[in-house]
Amino acid sequence: MIKCERMLSEFFELVKISCPSRDERKVADLLFSRLEKLGLKVEEDQAGKAIAGNTGNLIALLAGNVSGAPTVLFTAHLDCVEPCSGIEPVIDKGIIRSSGNTILGSDDKAGVVAIMEALRVVTEKGLPHGDIQVVFTVSEEAGLDGSKHVAQSKLKADFGYALDSSGSPGEIITKAPGQNQINVVVRGKTAHAGVAPEEGINAIVVAGKALAKIKQGRIDEETTANIGVIKGGQATNIVPDKVEMACEARSRNMDKLAAQTEHMKVVFEETAKENGCRAEVAVETAYGSFVLEDNSPVVALAVKAAESIGLEPVLKATGGGSDANYFNSYGIPTAVLGVGMSKVHTTEEYIKEVDLYKAGEYVLAIIKAAAEQNKTR
């Protein structure tokens, strides 16, 4: 029922709109208008103000025409990573890429377009459906900022789906990690590197000693850690008295996350102390993990809908975070669906044309399957 040509046209239109995190105004205004024309009640929340951006999350509702069906939420994010200005999408042998030195923007315009096309078909055909809630978030790429600050009181869904994963349509993410941000400042002592180096304590060297002891990378199948950013030093003739590091730890097991975080904190602090200086370690919870049972309503419905259109449902765990982490924490069980985006966050990003259309078909199939269910919440 979906119109492939229409989907492709809208996808090309949306990816050409520059929309880095906190600057999604143009694409948000366009989608606000289109959602209203489809008969949805649309609001913009105040997340933009909370994150110093120019746009809030769009929260829309299409009232159902059947009773007893669950309210289903569909979400995708509006922002892209850089470079996203001047994108020119091209198709070559069924593969959509950017023609220049930019990303493509299928992360996450493929999800946006899939949701929009399913809504068009539902409204044009007058198909049976329960209440459908749509949330287009902002600043996802900057740290899930939009979903973190979404107007929770406006969320009314029984369960939901975030269309924001690589993997072909039919892939269903049911487990995702929580993440802690670990920011470290090692404070040494400055001195002239040529005249009196023995009077200084080199903060970079001390940090290096700590890093040599820290477990990082793949810790186990559920847990990872990374030292992402290091800044320090002024000049080669000055013993550096300060080095800053931005680190993270992730795990789908919150006890393991706590243990890895504590390990990193202790190593930094003790190594600094052993070397006559100090380490200041600040830990911030970025988001929590989620696990959805295979027989839960949100997963069971996704499996049923996939099978109804000939997709093979594949349940998977991921090591990445998404807006679904926050929606789950708000009490709305939310699975992440594959839309076929590949090599995201690089200039080699691409999506198969057929996967773009399948994603739209999949959203439509979920809406149809939900309309046939009794409300279970």
MIGU-35156 format. One record per residue (C-alpha): residue number from 1; residue in one letter; x, y, z. Coordinates in steps of 0.05 Angstrom, whole numbers. Example, Ala and Ser with C-alpha at 12.3 -4.5 7.8 and 13.67 -1.06 7.14 Angstrom:
BEGIN
lovex,torgu,u,v,w
1,A,246,-90,156
2,S,273,-21,143
end
This chain:
BEGIN
lovex,torgu,u,v,w
1,M,0,0,0
2,I,57,47,11
3,K,78,91,-47
4,C,152,80,-60
5,E,161,140,-105
6,R,130,185,-52
7,M,175,157,2
8,L,237,166,-40
9,S,219,237,-57
10,E,207,256,15
11,F,271,221,37
12,F,312,261,-14
13,E,277,325,7
14,L,290,315,82
15,V,363,294,78
16,K,378,357,38
17,I,357,400,97
18,S,416,415,142
19,C,395,397,213
20,P,454,388,262
21,S,437,378,335
22,R,403,438,366
23,D,388,468,298
24,E,329,427,272
25,R,281,485,263
26,K,272,480,188
27,V,257,406,184
28,A,214,409,247
29,D,170,464,218
30,L,161,425,154
31,L,140,361,190
32,F,96,399,239
33,S,56,425,179
34,R,52,357,145
35,L,30,322,208
36,E,-26,373,218
37,K,-49,364,146
38,L,-55,289,160
39,G,-103,304,217
40,L,-56,295,276
41,K,-57,341,336
42,V,14,368,339
43,E,52,403,395
44,E,123,425,405
45,D,150,417,475
46,Q,201,460,512
47,A,261,414,504
48,G,295,465,458
49,K,300,515,514
50,A,326,463,562
51,I,383,444,515
52,A,398,513,486
53,G,372,491,418
54,N,324,526,370
55,T,273,470,368
56,G,234,425,415
57,N,209,355,405
58,L,147,347,362
59,I,93,306,397
60,A,33,287,354
61,L,-29,244,362
62,L,-73,211,311
63,A,-138,193,346
64,G,-159,121,335
65,N,-221,98,299
66,V,-226,31,335
67,S,-236,20,409
68,G,-197,-26,454
69,A,-132,-23,414
70,P,-67,-4,449
71,T,-38,65,437
72,V,27,56,399
73,L,84,106,397
74,F,131,114,338
75,T,193,157,346
76,A,253,179,304
77,H,301,237,312
78,L,307,298,269
79,D,381,316,277
80,C,442,290,241
81,V,516,288,256
82,E,562,334,217
83,P,577,343,160
84,C,504,349,141
85,S,502,413,100
86,G,497,407,25
87,I,477,334,22
88,E,462,310,-48
89,P,433,240,-47
90,V,442,194,-108
91,I,419,124,-125
92,D,465,73,-157
93,K,441,2,-168
94,G,390,6,-112
95,I,438,38,-62
96,I,426,109,-37
97,R,489,149,-19
98,S,512,220,-14
99,S,546,246,-76
100,G,594,291,-38
101,N,637,294,25
102,T,578,291,72
103,I,538,240,110
104,L,474,216,77
105,G,426,228,135
106,S,389,161,133
107,D,404,165,208
108,D,350,182,221
109,K,310,209,162
110,A,297,137,141
111,G,258,128,206
112,V,222,195,198
113,V,200,178,127
114,A,177,108,146
115,I,131,137,199
116,M,105,192,154
117,E,88,145,97
118,A,51,96,143
119,L,10,154,170
120,R,-8,176,100
121,V,-32,107,80
122,V,-73,100,144
123,T,-107,166,135
124,E,-116,162,59
125,K,-146,92,62
126,G,-185,102,126
127,L,-153,40,155
128,P,-173,15,225
129,H,-124,38,278
130,G,-119,54,351
131,D,-89,118,377
132,I,-21,131,346
133,Q,29,176,380
134,V,88,204,341
135,V,149,236,374
136,F,202,267,330
137,T,259,283,377
138,V,316,334,372
139,S,389,330,391
140,E,392,255,395
141,E,462,254,366
142,A,487,302,420
143,G,470,253,476
144,L,396,237,472
145,D,382,308,495
146,G,313,313,465
147,S,285,250,495
148,K,319,266,561
149,H,279,331,564
150,V,215,309,530
151,A,149,331,560
152,Q,135,266,596
153,S,64,286,614
154,K,47,286,540
155,L,68,213,530
156,K,6,169,530
157,A,28,106,493
158,D,23,35,519
159,F,87,17,483
160,G,129,42,425
161,Y,181,34,371
162,A,242,76,356
163,L,261,71,283
164,D,335,84,292
165,S,379,24,280
166,S,422,-7,227
167,G,402,-77,205
168,S,348,-93,156
169,P,274,-82,173
170,G,253,-141,216
171,E,311,-132,264
172,I,284,-116,333
173,I,330,-89,388
174,T,305,-114,455
175,K,366,-102,498
176,A,409,-39,503
177,P,461,-15,552
178,G,462,41,603
179,Q,519,90,600
180,N,559,129,651
181,Q,601,190,631
182,I,666,193,670
183,N,703,259,668
184,V,772,262,699
185,V,820,318,715
186,V,890,298,737
187,R,925,355,772
188,G,1001,353,775
189,K,1051,409,787
190,T,1080,457,736
191,A,1155,471,728
192,H,1204,492,675
193,A,1218,429,635
194,G,1290,448,620
195,V,1312,484,683
196,A,1277,446,740
197,P,1236,387,715
198,E,1246,350,780
199,E,1204,404,815
200,G,1143,387,772
201,I,1094,329,769
202,N,1075,313,697
203,A,1000,305,696
204,I,1002,273,627
205,V,1051,220,649
206,V,1009,205,712
207,A,947,199,669
208,G,984,152,623
209,K,1003,107,681
210,A,930,104,701
211,L,907,89,631
212,A,956,31,627
213,K,920,-2,686
214,I,848,11,665
215,K,806,-44,633
216,Q,778,-14,570
217,G,749,-34,503
218,R,707,-98,504
219,I,702,-120,577
220,D,652,-176,565
221,E,592,-189,520
222,E,550,-137,558
223,T,602,-86,578
224,T,649,-36,544
225,A,691,23,565
226,N,727,77,526
227,I,775,134,538
228,G,748,183,486
229,V,782,251,495
230,I,847,273,526
231,K,868,346,533
232,G,929,374,569
233,G,994,412,567
234,Q,1014,482,545
235,A,1083,477,514
236,T,1143,430,509
237,N,1183,471,559
238,I,1130,468,613
239,V,1116,408,656
240,P,1040,400,648
241,D,1002,408,713
242,K,933,389,686
243,V,904,337,639
244,E,830,326,625
245,M,798,262,601
246,A,727,245,578
247,C,711,172,586
248,E,651,126,585
249,A,629,58,609
250,R,569,19,582
251,S,534,-45,601
252,R,468,-79,593
253,N,478,-103,665
254,M,473,-45,713
255,D,514,-81,767
256,K,570,-91,716
257,L,564,-18,695
258,A,572,4,768
259,A,632,-42,777
260,Q,667,-18,714
261,T,654,54,732
262,E,682,45,802
263,H,743,8,775
264,M,759,67,729
265,K,748,118,785
266,V,792,81,835
267,V,849,71,785
268,F,851,145,768
269,E,849,167,841
270,E,898,116,868
271,T,948,125,812
272,A,947,200,821
273,K,958,193,896
274,E,1016,144,886
275,N,1049,197,843
276,G,1041,255,890
277,C,982,289,857
278,R,907,282,854
279,A,852,261,806
280,E,783,292,807
281,V,733,242,779
282,A,661,262,763
283,V,611,208,744
284,E,545,224,710
285,T,492,175,690
286,A,477,187,616
287,Y,419,138,611
288,G,397,71,638
289,S,394,3,604
290,F,332,-33,581
291,V,313,-106,570
292,L,247,-126,537
293,E,223,-197,545
294,D,210,-237,481
295,N,137,-248,501
296,S,124,-176,521
297,P,68,-141,482
298,V,116,-93,447
299,V,161,-149,422
300,A,106,-198,406
301,L,69,-147,364
302,A,133,-129,326
303,V,146,-202,311
304,K,74,-213,288
305,A,75,-152,243
306,A,142,-171,212
307,E,117,-240,195
308,S,53,-212,165
309,I,92,-178,110
310,G,144,-231,98
311,L,201,-202,140
312,E,242,-248,184
313,P,239,-222,255
314,V,307,-223,289
315,L,313,-205,363
316,K,380,-174,380
317,A,419,-137,434
318,T,460,-75,420
319,G,517,-37,450
320,G,490,31,431
321,G,441,78,464
322,S,381,111,432
323,D,319,151,450
324,A,288,84,468
325,N,330,83,531
326,Y,294,144,557
327,F,224,122,534
328,N,234,56,570
329,S,254,93,633
330,Y,189,133,628
331,G,149,69,632
332,I,135,61,557
333,P,166,-5,534
334,T,201,15,470
335,A,238,-30,421
336,V,286,-5,369
337,L,274,-25,297
338,G,324,-34,241
339,V,313,11,181
340,G,373,-10,139
341,M,420,49,151
342,S,493,29,144
343,K,560,61,159
344,V,525,117,196
345,H,565,176,223
346,T,612,171,163
347,T,614,199,93
348,E,607,127,69
349,E,536,122,98
350,Y,485,88,54
351,I,417,53,54
352,K,387,3,6
353,E,328,32,-30
354,V,287,-30,-16
355,D,300,-25,59
356,L,273,46,59
357,Y,207,20,31
358,K,206,-41,76
359,A,212,4,137
360,G,150,41,116
361,E,113,-25,104
362,Y,135,-49,172
363,V,108,12,209
364,L,42,3,172
365,A,40,-71,190
366,I,50,-54,264
367,I,-7,-5,262
368,K,-52,-57,230
369,A,-32,-111,280
370,A,-43,-64,339
371,A,-113,-48,313
372,E,-131,-121,319
373,Q,-110,-127,392
374,N,-148,-114,456
375,K,-116,-62,500
376,T,-73,-98,552
377,R,-45,-42,593
end
